Amino acid sequence: MREPTPQKGWSRNVVMEREERLAKRIKAYWFARGFLVETRIEVETFYDRVWQFPVPSIRSDMVNGLPVKRVSGRVRK
């Protein structure tokens, strides 16, 4: 029996690119409001059983969803 394959156009690279774009959007959002947020993408050891690829997640240095470092100096809005 054949293993299930991802939908057309979906691959690990597509998923990782999507996560990278989201991480950049998070950083840009908070930077525009005067905060520095560090983000990183971690690939979990858990594998999606349907599509058979690792599940990435975005981690940050925020606490309870709020940033902890303020940008020093003036921030352009």
Residue pairs with C-beta under 8 A, 6 or more apart in sequence:
3 52
4 50
4 51
4 52
5 51
5 52
6 51
6 52
6 53
10 51
11 53
12 53
12 54
15 53
15 56
16 41
16 56
19 41
19 56
19 57
19 58
20 41
22 58
23 39
23 40
23 41
23 58
24 39
26 37
26 39
26 58
26 60
27 37
27 38
27 39
30 36
30 37
30 67
31 37
31 71
31 75
32 75
32 77
33 75
34 70
34 71
34 75
35 67
35 69
35 70
35 71
36 67
36 69
36 70
36 71
37 60
37 61
37 62
37 67
37 69
38 60
38 61
39 58
39 59
39 60
40 58
40 59
40 60
41 56
41 57
41 58
41 59
42 56
42 57
42 58
42 59
43 54
43 55
43 56
44 54
44 55
44 56
44 57
45 54
46 54
46 55
47 53
47 54
47 55
48 54
48 55
61 67
61 68
61 69
62 68
